[in-house]
Every structure is written in structure tokens, then in C-alpha cells.
Amino acid sequence: MNTLYKVCLTLIIIGAINWGMIGLFNVNLVTLLFGEDSVLTNIVYALVGISGLICTGLLLKPLDEHHA
């Protein structure tokens, strides 16, 4: 797995944890850290969304890419 996919997966995991916190505790970590409707909040959300789009390519790749 190349570096781009690793960075994107990390951002997706951060986004998933944030959604879990919202669902379980009604706490949005992104807005707590960067403020509601701030530019940084929007950048974080955009990066997580773009990461999700990039990682859709992982669905098309075989899980085992080792060659004999």
C-alpha cells in the first residue's frame, strides 16, 4: 500500500472516530478543536471526504498483492 493510501486511511479513521463520538456522546471533536464553521474545520471535513473518494480505489484492488 503506498503512502497516499496510508495517509487517506488515517484521515478516514479520524473521521470515523469523530462520527462515533457524535453518535455516542454528541461531541464533535473537529468543532471542539477548530471551532464551528471555521476554515480549519471545513478543511478537515474536505480532507476526510477527499480521502474517502481516493480510497474507493482500494475496493477494486485485490487484498493480496504478493507475487510468487
PDB file with SEQRES, HELIX, SHEET and CRYST1 records, atoms N, CA, C and O in Angstrom:
SEQRES   1 A   68  MET ASN THR LEU TYR LYS VAL CYS LEU THR LEU ILE ILE          
SEQRES   2 A   68  ILE GLY ALA ILE ASN TRP GLY MET ILE GLY LEU PHE ASN          
SEQRES   3 A   68  VAL ASN LEU VAL THR LEU LEU PHE GLY GLU ASP SER VAL          
SEQRES   4 A   68  LEU THR ASN ILE VAL TYR ALA LEU VAL GLY ILE SER GLY          
SEQRES   5 A   68  LEU ILE CYS THR GLY LEU LEU LEU LYS PRO LEU ASP GLU          
SEQRES   6 A   68  HIS HIS ALA                                                  
HELIX    1 AA1 THR A    3  PHE A   25  1                                  23    
HELIX    2 AA2 LEU A   29  PHE A   34  1                                   6    
HELIX    3 AA3 VAL A   39  CYS A   55  1                                  17    
HELIX    4 AA4 THR A   56  LEU A   60  5                                   5    
CRYST1    1.000    1.000    1.000  90.00  90.00  90.00 P 1           1          
ATOM      1  N   MET A   1       0.855  -1.172   0.000  1.00  0.00           N  
ATOM      2  CA  MET A   1       0.000   0.000   0.000  1.00  0.00           C  
ATOM      3  C   MET A   1       0.901   1.236   0.000  1.00  0.00           C  
ATOM      4  O   MET A   1       1.827   1.345   0.804  1.00  0.00           O  
ATOM      5  N   ASN A   2       0.621   2.145  -0.896  1.00  0.00           N  
ATOM      6  CA  ASN A   2       1.501   3.311  -0.969  1.00  0.00           C  
ATOM      7  C   ASN A   2       1.139   4.368   0.078  1.00  0.00           C  
ATOM      8  O   ASN A   2       0.116   4.274   0.756  1.00  0.00           O  
ATOM      9  N   THR A   3       1.991   5.352   0.186  1.00  0.00           N  
ATOM     10  CA  THR A   3       1.875   6.377   1.225  1.00  0.00           C  
ATOM     11  C   THR A   3       0.567   7.158   1.114  1.00  0.00           C  
ATOM     12  O   THR A   3      -0.046   7.470   2.135  1.00  0.00           O  
ATOM     13  N   LEU A   4       0.133   7.476  -0.090  1.00  0.00           N  
ATOM     14  CA  LEU A   4      -1.115   8.230  -0.264  1.00  0.00           C  
ATOM     15  C   LEU A   4      -2.286   7.489   0.370  1.00  0.00           C  
ATOM     16  O   LEU A   4      -3.084   8.092   1.087  1.00  0.00           O  
ATOM     17  N   TYR A   5      -2.395   6.193   0.113  1.00  0.00           N  
ATOM     18  CA  TYR A   5      -3.485   5.419   0.689  1.00  0.00           C  
ATOM     19  C   TYR A   5      -3.380   5.349   2.212  1.00  0.00           C  
ATOM     20  O   TYR A   5      -4.401   5.367   2.900  1.00  0.00           O  
ATOM     21  N   LYS A   6      -2.173   5.269   2.741  1.00  0.00           N  
ATOM     22  CA  LYS A   6      -1.998   5.222   4.199  1.00  0.00           C  
ATOM     23  C   LYS A   6      -2.439   6.532   4.836  1.00  0.00           C  
ATOM     24  O   LYS A   6      -3.106   6.526   5.870  1.00  0.00           O  
ATOM     25  N   VAL A   7      -2.074   7.652   4.228  1.00  0.00           N  
ATOM     26  CA  VAL A   7      -2.496   8.960   4.747  1.00  0.00           C  
ATOM     27  C   VAL A   7      -4.007   9.084   4.662  1.00  0.00           C  
ATOM     28  O   VAL A   7      -4.652   9.534   5.609  1.00  0.00           O  
ATOM     29  N   CYS A   8      -4.572   8.686   3.532  1.00  0.00           N  
ATOM     30  CA  CYS A   8      -6.026   8.771   3.354  1.00  0.00           C  
ATOM     31  C   CYS A   8      -6.760   7.877   4.346  1.00  0.00           C  
ATOM     32  O   CYS A   8      -7.761   8.294   4.928  1.00  0.00           O  
ATOM     33  N   LEU A   9      -6.276   6.652   4.546  1.00  0.00           N  
ATOM     34  CA  LEU A   9      -6.917   5.766   5.512  1.00  0.00           C  
ATOM     35  C   LEU A   9      -6.838   6.335   6.930  1.00  0.00           C  
ATOM     36  O   LEU A   9      -7.778   6.190   7.711  1.00  0.00           O  
ATOM     37  N   THR A  10      -5.734   6.974   7.258  1.00  0.00           N  
ATOM     38  CA  THR A  10      -5.603   7.606   8.572  1.00  0.00           C  
ATOM     39  C   THR A  10      -6.654   8.696   8.744  1.00  0.00           C  
ATOM     40  O   THR A  10      -7.287   8.788   9.796  1.00  0.00           O  
ATOM     41  N   LEU A  11      -6.844   9.521   7.719  1.00  0.00           N  
ATOM     42  CA  LEU A  11      -7.857  10.578   7.788  1.00  0.00           C  
ATOM     43  C   LEU A  11      -9.262   9.996   7.873  1.00  0.00           C  
ATOM     44  O   LEU A  11     -10.118  10.533   8.577  1.00  0.00           O  
ATOM     45  N   ILE A  12      -9.502   8.902   7.159  1.00  0.00           N  
ATOM     46  CA  ILE A  12     -10.818   8.261   7.213  1.00  0.00           C  
ATOM     47  C   ILE A  12     -11.075   7.701   8.610  1.00  0.00           C  
ATOM     48  O   ILE A  12     -12.191   7.804   9.119  1.00  0.00           O  
ATOM     49  N   ILE A  13     -10.069   7.116   9.227  1.00  0.00           N  
ATOM     50  CA  ILE A  13     -10.217   6.588  10.582  1.00  0.00           C  
ATOM     51  C   ILE A  13     -10.510   7.727  11.558  1.00  0.00           C  
ATOM     52  O   ILE A  13     -11.362   7.593  12.436  1.00  0.00           O  
ATOM     53  N   ILE A  14      -9.807   8.841  11.403  1.00  0.00           N  
ATOM     54  CA  ILE A  14     -10.072  10.010  12.250  1.00  0.00           C  
ATOM     55  C   ILE A  14     -11.520  10.470  12.061  1.00  0.00           C  
ATOM     56  O   ILE A  14     -12.206  10.787  13.033  1.00  0.00           O  
ATOM     57  N   GLY A  15     -11.973  10.504  10.823  1.00  0.00           N  
ATOM     58  CA  GLY A  15     -13.360  10.886  10.544  1.00  0.00           C  
ATOM     59  C   GLY A  15     -14.354   9.909  11.144  1.00  0.00           C  
ATOM     60  O   GLY A  15     -15.392  10.318  11.663  1.00  0.00           O  
ATOM     61  N   ALA A  16     -14.045   8.622  11.077  1.00  0.00           N  
ATOM     62  CA  ALA A  16     -14.940   7.611  11.645  1.00  0.00           C  
ATOM     63  C   ALA A  16     -15.013   7.735  13.165  1.00  0.00           C  
ATOM     64  O   ALA A  16     -16.085   7.603  13.755  1.00  0.00           O  
ATOM     65  N   ILE A  17     -13.870   7.989  13.790  1.00  0.00           N  
ATOM     66  CA  ILE A  17     -13.865   8.181  15.245  1.00  0.00           C  
ATOM     67  C   ILE A  17     -14.685   9.414  15.610  1.00  0.00           C  
ATOM     68  O   ILE A  17     -15.426   9.399  16.592  1.00  0.00           O  
ATOM     69  N   ASN A  18     -14.557  10.473  14.830  1.00  0.00           N  
ATOM     70  CA  ASN A  18     -15.341  11.680  15.084  1.00  0.00           C  
ATOM     71  C   ASN A  18     -16.837  11.384  14.971  1.00  0.00           C  
ATOM     72  O   ASN A  18     -17.621  11.812  15.819  1.00  0.00           O  
ATOM     73  N   TRP A  19     -17.238  10.649  13.917  1.00  0.00           N  
ATOM     74  CA  TRP A  19     -18.658  10.307  13.766  1.00  0.00           C  
ATOM     75  C   TRP A  19     -19.132   9.425  14.911  1.00  0.00           C  
ATOM     76  O   TRP A  19     -20.267   9.557  15.369  1.00  0.00           O  
ATOM     77  N   GLY A  20     -18.270   8.527  15.375  1.00  0.00           N  
ATOM     78  CA  GLY A  20     -18.622   7.698  16.523  1.00  0.00           C  
ATOM     79  C   GLY A  20     -18.835   8.523  17.772  1.00  0.00           C  
ATOM     80  O   GLY A  20     -19.767   8.275  18.537  1.00  0.00           O  
ATOM     81  N   MET A  21     -17.969   9.507  17.981  1.00  0.00           N  
ATOM     82  CA  MET A  21     -18.118  10.399  19.138  1.00  0.00           C  
ATOM     83  C   MET A  21     -19.409  11.210  19.048  1.00  0.00           C  
ATOM     84  O   MET A  21     -20.074  11.444  20.057  1.00  0.00           O  
ATOM     85  N   ILE A  22     -19.759  11.636  17.832  1.00  0.00           N  
ATOM     86  CA  ILE A  22     -21.008  12.377  17.650  1.00  0.00           C  
ATOM     87  C   ILE A  22     -22.195  11.476  17.970  1.00  0.00           C  
ATOM     88  O   ILE A  22     -23.122  11.881  18.672  1.00  0.00           O  
ATOM     89  N   GLY A  23     -22.160  10.252  17.450  1.00  0.00           N  
ATOM     90  CA  GLY A  23     -23.274   9.335  17.659  1.00  0.00           C  
ATOM     91  C   GLY A  23     -23.427   8.879  19.103  1.00  0.00           C  
ATOM     92  O   GLY A  23     -24.545   8.767  19.606  1.00  0.00           O  
ATOM     93  N   LEU A  24     -22.316   8.617  19.765  1.00  0.00           N  
ATOM     94  CA  LEU A  24     -22.375   8.080  21.121  1.00  0.00           C  
ATOM     95  C   LEU A  24     -22.518   9.153  22.199  1.00  0.00           C  
ATOM     96  O   LEU A  24     -23.253   8.981  23.171  1.00  0.00           O  
ATOM     97  N   PHE A  25     -21.805  10.258  22.008  1.00  0.00           N  
ATOM     98  CA  PHE A  25     -21.722  11.249  23.084  1.00  0.00           C  
ATOM     99  C   PHE A  25     -22.157  12.651  22.673  1.00  0.00           C  
ATOM    100  O   PHE A  25     -22.105  13.577  23.482  1.00  0.00           O  
ATOM    101  N   ASN A  26     -22.585  12.813  21.426  1.00  0.00           N  
ATOM    102  CA  ASN A  26     -22.975  14.125  20.900  1.00  0.00           C  
ATOM    103  C   ASN A  26     -21.837  15.140  21.042  1.00  0.00           C  
ATOM    104  O   ASN A  26     -22.066  16.308  21.357  1.00  0.00           O  
ATOM    105  N   VAL A  27     -20.603  14.671  20.804  1.00  0.00           N  
ATOM    106  CA  VAL A  27     -19.420  15.520  20.885  1.00  0.00           C  
ATOM    107  C   VAL A  27     -18.710  15.479  19.536  1.00  0.00           C  
ATOM    108  O   VAL A  27     -18.309  14.412  19.071  1.00  0.00           O  
ATOM    109  N   ASN A  28     -18.558  16.632  18.915  1.00  0.00           N  
ATOM    110  CA  ASN A  28     -17.851  16.728  17.643  1.00  0.00           C  
ATOM    111  C   ASN A  28     -16.435  17.228  17.930  1.00  0.00           C  
ATOM    112  O   ASN A  28     -16.229  18.402  18.237  1.00  0.00           O  
ATOM    113  N   LEU A  29     -15.466  16.321  17.826  1.00  0.00           N  
ATOM    114  CA  LEU A  29     -14.089  16.673  18.158  1.00  0.00           C  
ATOM    115  C   LEU A  29     -13.504  17.725  17.213  1.00  0.00           C  
ATOM    116  O   LEU A  29     -12.702  18.561  17.631  1.00  0.00           O  
ATOM    117  N   VAL A  30     -13.902  17.682  15.954  1.00  0.00           N  
ATOM    118  CA  VAL A  30     -13.365  18.641  14.983  1.00  0.00           C  
ATOM    119  C   VAL A  30     -13.787  20.055  15.343  1.00  0.00           C  
ATOM    120  O   VAL A  30     -12.966  20.972  15.337  1.00  0.00           O  
ATOM    121  N   THR A  31     -15.064  20.234  15.657  1.00  0.00           N  
ATOM    122  CA  THR A  31     -15.515  21.584  16.013  1.00  0.00           C  
ATOM    123  C   THR A  31     -14.990  22.001  17.391  1.00  0.00           C  
ATOM    124  O   THR A  31     -14.794  23.189  17.645  1.00  0.00           O  
ATOM    125  N   LEU A  32     -14.763  21.037  18.272  1.00  0.00           N  
ATOM    126  CA  LEU A  32     -14.160  21.384  19.563  1.00  0.00           C  
ATOM    127  C   LEU A  32     -12.734  21.898  19.376  1.00  0.00           C  
ATOM    128  O   LEU A  32     -12.318  22.847  20.040  1.00  0.00           O  
ATOM    129  N   LEU A  33     -11.995  21.268  18.473  1.00  0.00           N  
ATOM    130  CA  LEU A  33     -10.603  21.662  18.257  1.00  0.00           C  
ATOM    131  C   LEU A  33     -10.455  22.934  17.437  1.00  0.00           C  
ATOM    132  O   LEU A  33      -9.611  23.777  17.741  1.00  0.00           O  
ATOM    133  N   PHE A  34     -11.278  23.077  16.393  1.00  0.00           N  
ATOM    134  CA  PHE A  34     -11.069  24.170  15.436  1.00  0.00           C  
ATOM    135  C   PHE A  34     -12.180  25.200  15.390  1.00  0.00           C  
ATOM    136  O   PHE A  34     -12.047  26.214  14.705  1.00  0.00           O  
ATOM    137  N   GLY A  35     -13.274  24.967  16.102  1.00  0.00           N  
ATOM    138  CA  GLY A  35     -14.379  25.920  16.117  1.00  0.00           C  
ATOM    139  C   GLY A  35     -15.423  25.575  15.069  1.00  0.00           C  
ATOM    140  O   GLY A  35     -15.133  24.968  14.038  1.00  0.00           O  
ATOM    141  N   GLU A  36     -16.644  25.983  15.372  1.00  0.00           N  
ATOM    142  CA  GLU A  36     -17.740  25.720  14.446  1.00  0.00           C  
ATOM    143  C   GLU A  36     -17.677  26.700  13.279  1.00  0.00           C  
ATOM    144  O   GLU A  36     -17.483  27.899  13.477  1.00  0.00           O  
ATOM    145  N   ASP A  37     -17.841  26.190  12.078  1.00  0.00           N  
ATOM    146  CA  ASP A  37     -17.840  26.989  10.840  1.00  0.00           C  
ATOM    147  C   ASP A  37     -16.528  27.728  10.606  1.00  0.00           C  
ATOM    148  O   ASP A  37     -16.521  28.767   9.945  1.00  0.00           O  
ATOM    149  N   SER A  38     -15.417  27.213  11.134  1.00  0.00           N  
ATOM    150  CA  SER A  38     -14.127  27.840  10.851  1.00  0.00           C  
ATOM    151  C   SER A  38     -13.545  27.249   9.572  1.00  0.00           C  
ATOM    152  O   SER A  38     -13.969  26.190   9.110  1.00  0.00           O  
ATOM    153  N   VAL A  39     -12.588  27.939   9.021  1.00  0.00           N  
ATOM    154  CA  VAL A  39     -11.930  27.471   7.801  1.00  0.00           C  
ATOM    155  C   VAL A  39     -11.219  26.143   8.056  1.00  0.00           C  
ATOM    156  O   VAL A  39     -11.269  25.244   7.217  1.00  0.00           O  
ATOM    157  N   LEU A  40     -10.562  26.015   9.204  1.00  0.00           N  
ATOM    158  CA  LEU A  40      -9.859  24.766   9.526  1.00  0.00           C  
ATOM    159  C   LEU A  40     -10.822  23.594   9.647  1.00  0.00           C  
ATOM    160  O   LEU A  40     -10.504  22.491   9.201  1.00  0.00           O  
ATOM    161  N   THR A  41     -11.986  23.807  10.238  1.00  0.00           N  
ATOM    162  CA  THR A  41     -12.999  22.758  10.333  1.00  0.00           C  
ATOM    163  C   THR A  41     -13.413  22.303   8.942  1.00  0.00           C  
ATOM    164  O   THR A  41     -13.507  21.104   8.679  1.00  0.00           O  
ATOM    165  N   ASN A  42     -13.659  23.246   8.062  1.00  0.00           N  
ATOM    166  CA  ASN A  42     -14.051  22.909   6.690  1.00  0.00           C  
ATOM    167  C   ASN A  42     -12.929  22.181   5.958  1.00  0.00           C  
ATOM    168  O   ASN A  42     -13.198  21.279   5.164  1.00  0.00           O  
ATOM    169  N   ILE A  43     -11.689  22.553   6.209  1.00  0.00           N  
ATOM    170  CA  ILE A  43     -10.553  21.873   5.575  1.00  0.00           C  
ATOM    171  C   ILE A  43     -10.466  20.422   6.049  1.00  0.00           C  
ATOM    172  O   ILE A  43     -10.251  19.515   5.245  1.00  0.00           O  
ATOM    173  N   VAL A  44     -10.633  20.207   7.348  1.00  0.00           N  
ATOM    174  CA  VAL A  44     -10.592  18.839   7.884  1.00  0.00           C  
ATOM    175  C   VAL A  44     -11.697  18.000   7.248  1.00  0.00           C  
ATOM    176  O   VAL A  44     -11.442  16.886   6.791  1.00  0.00           O  
ATOM    177  N   TYR A  45     -12.915  18.524   7.217  1.00  0.00           N  
ATOM    178  CA  TYR A  45     -14.020  17.781   6.611  1.00  0.00           C  
ATOM    179  C   TYR A  45     -13.760  17.502   5.132  1.00  0.00           C  
ATOM    180  O   TYR A  45     -14.045  16.407   4.647  1.00  0.00           O  
ATOM    181  N   ALA A  46     -13.224  18.483   4.419  1.00  0.00           N  
ATOM    182  CA  ALA A  46     -12.920  18.292   2.998  1.00  0.00           C  
ATOM    183  C   ALA A  46     -11.847  17.228   2.797  1.00  0.00           C  
ATOM    184  O   ALA A  46     -11.962  16.394   1.898  1.00  0.00           O  
ATOM    185  N   LEU A  47     -10.804  17.250   3.627  1.00  0.00           N  
ATOM    186  CA  LEU A  47      -9.739  16.253   3.502  1.00  0.00           C  
ATOM    187  C   LEU A  47     -10.240  14.839   3.796  1.00  0.00           C  
ATOM    188  O   LEU A  47      -9.840  13.885   3.129  1.00  0.00           O  
ATOM    189  N   VAL A  48     -11.108  14.707   4.786  1.00  0.00           N  
ATOM    190  CA  VAL A  48     -11.676  13.391   5.089  1.00  0.00           C  
ATOM    191  C   VAL A  48     -12.537  12.916   3.914  1.00  0.00           C  
ATOM    192  O   VAL A  48     -12.472  11.749   3.528  1.00  0.00           O  
ATOM    193  N   GLY A  49     -13.329  13.805   3.356  1.00  0.00           N  
ATOM    194  CA  GLY A  49     -14.169  13.443   2.211  1.00  0.00           C  
ATOM    195  C   GLY A  49     -13.363  13.062   0.985  1.00  0.00           C  
ATOM    196  O   GLY A  49     -13.672  12.071   0.324  1.00  0.00           O  
ATOM    197  N   ILE A  50     -12.336  13.833   0.675  1.00  0.00           N  
ATOM    198  CA  ILE A  50     -11.465  13.525  -0.462  1.00  0.00           C  
ATOM    199  C   ILE A  50     -10.746  12.202  -0.224  1.00  0.00           C  
ATOM    200  O   ILE A  50     -10.572  11.408  -1.150  1.00  0.00           O  
ATOM    201  N   SER A  51     -10.330  11.967   1.013  1.00  0.00           N  
ATOM    202  CA  SER A  51      -9.666  10.710   1.347  1.00  0.00           C  
ATOM    203  C   SER A  51     -10.592   9.525   1.098  1.00  0.00           C  
ATOM    204  O   SER A  51     -10.161   8.484   0.601  1.00  0.00           O  
ATOM    205  N   GLY A  52     -11.855   9.686   1.442  1.00  0.00           N  
ATOM    206  CA  GLY A  52     -12.832   8.624   1.181  1.00  0.00           C  
ATOM    207  C   GLY A  52     -12.957   8.335  -0.305  1.00  0.00           C  
ATOM    208  O   GLY A  52     -13.053   7.176  -0.708  1.00  0.00           O  
ATOM    209  N   LEU A  53     -12.957   9.372  -1.115  1.00  0.00           N  
ATOM    210  CA  LEU A  53     -13.041   9.171  -2.568  1.00  0.00           C  
ATOM    211  C   LEU A  53     -11.789   8.481  -3.105  1.00  0.00           C  
ATOM    212  O   LEU A  53     -11.878   7.588  -3.948  1.00  0.00           O  
ATOM    213  N   ILE A  54     -10.642   8.893  -2.621  1.00  0.00           N  
ATOM    214  CA  ILE A  54      -9.392   8.282  -3.074  1.00  0.00           C  
ATOM    215  C   ILE A  54      -9.347   6.804  -2.695  1.00  0.00           C  
ATOM    216  O   ILE A  54      -8.912   5.969  -3.488  1.00  0.00           O  
ATOM    217  N   CYS A  55      -9.794   6.488  -1.495  1.00  0.00           N  
ATOM    218  CA  CYS A  55      -9.708   5.106  -1.016  1.00  0.00           C  
ATOM    219  C   CYS A  55     -10.756   4.185  -1.619  1.00  0.00           C  
ATOM    220  O   CYS A  55     -10.706   2.976  -1.394  1.00  0.00           O  
ATOM    221  N   THR A  56     -11.702   4.721  -2.377  1.00  0.00           N  
ATOM    222  CA  THR A  56     -12.626   3.823  -3.066  1.00  0.00           C  
ATOM    223  C   THR A  56     -11.867   2.942  -4.049  1.00  0.00           C  
ATOM    224  O   THR A  56     -12.332   1.857  -4.399  1.00  0.00           O  
ATOM    225  N   GLY A  57     -10.706   3.401  -4.495  1.00  0.00           N  
ATOM    226  CA  GLY A  57      -9.863   2.579  -5.366  1.00  0.00           C  
ATOM    227  C   GLY A  57      -9.372   1.317  -4.684  1.00  0.00           C  
ATOM    228  O   GLY A  57      -9.069   0.332  -5.357  1.00  0.00           O  
ATOM    229  N   LEU A  58      -9.289   1.328  -3.358  1.00  0.00           N  
ATOM    230  CA  LEU A  58      -8.875   0.132  -2.627  1.00  0.00           C  
ATOM    231  C   LEU A  58      -9.897  -0.996  -2.776  1.00  0.00           C  
ATOM    232  O   LEU A  58      -9.540  -2.170  -2.685  1.00  0.00           O  
ATOM    233  N   LEU A  59     -11.147  -0.650  -3.002  1.00  0.00           N  
ATOM    234  CA  LEU A  59     -12.176  -1.675  -3.185  1.00  0.00           C  
ATOM    235  C   LEU A  59     -11.952  -2.484  -4.453  1.00  0.00           C  
ATOM    236  O   LEU A  59     -12.373  -3.636  -4.549  1.00  0.00           O  
ATOM    237  N   LEU A  60     -11.292  -1.877  -5.417  1.00  0.00           N  
ATOM    238  CA  LEU A  60     -11.078  -2.540  -6.699  1.00  0.00           C  
ATOM    239  C   LEU A  60      -9.783  -3.331  -6.759  1.00  0.00           C  
ATOM    240  O   LEU A  60      -9.571  -4.113  -7.686  1.00  0.00           O  
ATOM    241  N   LYS A  61      -8.915  -3.131  -5.770  1.00  0.00           N  
ATOM    242  CA  LYS A  61      -7.636  -3.838  -5.752  1.00  0.00           C  
ATOM    243  C   LYS A  61      -7.773  -5.149  -5.000  1.00  0.00           C  
ATOM    244  O   LYS A  61      -8.522  -5.234  -4.027  1.00  0.00           O  
ATOM    245  N   PRO A  62      -7.048  -6.180  -5.449  1.00  0.00           N  
ATOM    246  CA  PRO A  62      -7.056  -7.416  -4.667  1.00  0.00           C  
ATOM    247  C   PRO A  62      -6.383  -7.199  -3.321  1.00  0.00           C  
ATOM    248  O   PRO A  62      -5.453  -6.400  -3.210  1.00  0.00           O  
ATOM    249  N   LEU A  63      -6.850  -7.908  -2.296  1.00  0.00           N  
ATOM    250  CA  LEU A  63      -6.270  -7.746  -0.956  1.00  0.00           C  
ATOM    251  C   LEU A  63      -4.848  -8.251  -0.879  1.00  0.00           C  
ATOM    252  O   LEU A  63      -4.023  -7.678  -0.167  1.00  0.00           O  
ATOM    253  N   ASP A  64      -4.548  -9.317  -1.604  1.00  0.00           N  
ATOM    254  CA  ASP A  64      -3.220  -9.906  -1.564  1.00  0.00           C  
ATOM    255  C   ASP A  64      -2.502  -9.569  -2.865  1.00  0.00           C  
ATOM    256  O   ASP A  64      -2.806 -10.144  -3.910  1.00  0.00           O  
ATOM    257  N   GLU A  65      -1.559  -8.649  -2.805  1.00  0.00           N  
ATOM    258  CA  GLU A  65      -0.833  -8.241  -3.998  1.00  0.00           C  
ATOM    259  C   GLU A  65       0.540  -8.878  -4.087  1.00  0.00           C  
ATOM    260  O   GLU A  65       1.357  -8.457  -4.905  1.00  0.00           O  
ATOM    261  N   HIS A  66       0.819  -9.893  -3.258  1.00  0.00           N  
ATOM    262  CA  HIS A  66       2.113 -10.571  -3.289  1.00  0.00           C  
ATOM    263  C   HIS A  66       2.186 -11.446  -4.523  1.00  0.00           C  
ATOM    264  O   HIS A  66       1.238 -12.157  -4.857  1.00  0.00           O  
ATOM    265  N   HIS A  67       3.306 -11.385  -5.183  1.00  0.00           N  
ATOM    266  CA  HIS A  67       3.507 -12.196  -6.376  1.00  0.00           C  
ATOM    267  C   HIS A  67       4.472 -13.320  -6.035  1.00  0.00           C  
ATOM    268  O   HIS A  67       5.459 -13.120  -5.327  1.00  0.00           O  
ATOM    269  N   ALA A  68       4.174 -14.488  -6.545  1.00  0.00           N  
ATOM    270  CA  ALA A  68       5.035 -15.652  -6.268  1.00  0.00           C  
ATOM    271  C   ALA A  68       6.291 -15.631  -7.086  1.00  0.00           C  
ATOM    272  O   ALA A  68       7.117 -16.536  -6.971  1.00  0.00           O  
TER     273      ALA A  68                                                      
END                                                                             
